[in-house]
Amino acid sequence: MFGLLFKGKAMIGVALFVVAGFACRQLIFFLLKLHLKKKYWSE
C-alpha cells in the first residue's frame, strides 16, 4: 500500500513537471513573439 501511494505521488510529480515545462515553453515563445513584434513594429 505504501509503495502504491509513493508511485501515485511520483506520477503526480512527473505530470506536474511535464505540465510546468510545457507552460514555461509556451510562455517563453509568447514573450519572444511579443518582443519581436514590438521590435519590428517600432522600426
VEXFIGU-238169 format. One line per 2 residues: number of its first residue (from 1); their letters; for each residue x, y, z of C-alpha. Coordinates in Angstrom, 3 decimals. Each point is the difference from the previous one (the first is absolute). Example, Ala and Ser with C-alpha at 12.3 -4.5 7.8 and 13.67 -1.06 7.14 Angstrom:
VEXFIGU-238169
1> as> 12.300 -4.500 7.800 ~ 1.370 3.440 -0.660 .
This chain:
VEXFIGU-238169
1> mf> 0.000 0.000 0.000 ~ 2.817 2.402 0.869 .
3> gl> 1.742 -0.809 -3.280 ~ -3.206 0.723 -1.899 .
5> lf> -0.364 3.370 1.749 ~ 3.607 0.871 -0.828 .
7> kg> -0.510 -1.017 -3.626 ~ -3.116 2.190 -0.177 .
9> ka> 1.912 2.965 1.398 ~ 2.835 -0.608 -2.449 .
11> mi> -2.464 -0.031 -2.907 ~ -1.534 3.274 1.209 .
13> gv> 3.492 1.477 0.313 ~ 0.915 -1.055 -3.536 .
15> al> -3.308 1.332 -1.357 ~ 0.536 3.352 1.743 .
17> fv> 3.574 0.158 -1.306 ~ -1.163 -0.647 -3.578 .
19> va> -2.844 2.532 0.246 ~ 2.295 2.620 1.553 .
21> gf> 2.607 -0.556 -2.716 ~ -2.617 0.318 -2.731 .
23> ac> -1.467 3.163 1.579 ~ 3.460 1.579 0.320 .
25> rq> 0.773 -0.757 -3.638 ~ -3.308 1.496 -1.141 .
27> li> 0.649 3.114 2.105 ~ 3.531 0.406 -1.387 .
29> ff> -1.245 -0.330 -3.594 ~ -2.797 2.504 0.714 .
31> ll> 2.389 2.556 1.510 ~ 2.475 -0.514 -2.844 .
33> kl> -2.718 0.594 -2.609 ~ -1.195 3.084 1.880 .
35> hl> 3.571 1.338 0.183 ~ 0.638 -0.592 -3.703 .
37> kk> -3.340 1.552 -0.921 ~ 0.797 3.149 2.004 .
39> ky> 3.487 0.133 -1.490 ~ -1.227 -0.205 -3.590 .
41> ws> -3.025 2.245 0.508 ~ 2.062 2.783 1.567 .
43> e> 2.417 0.179 -2.950 .
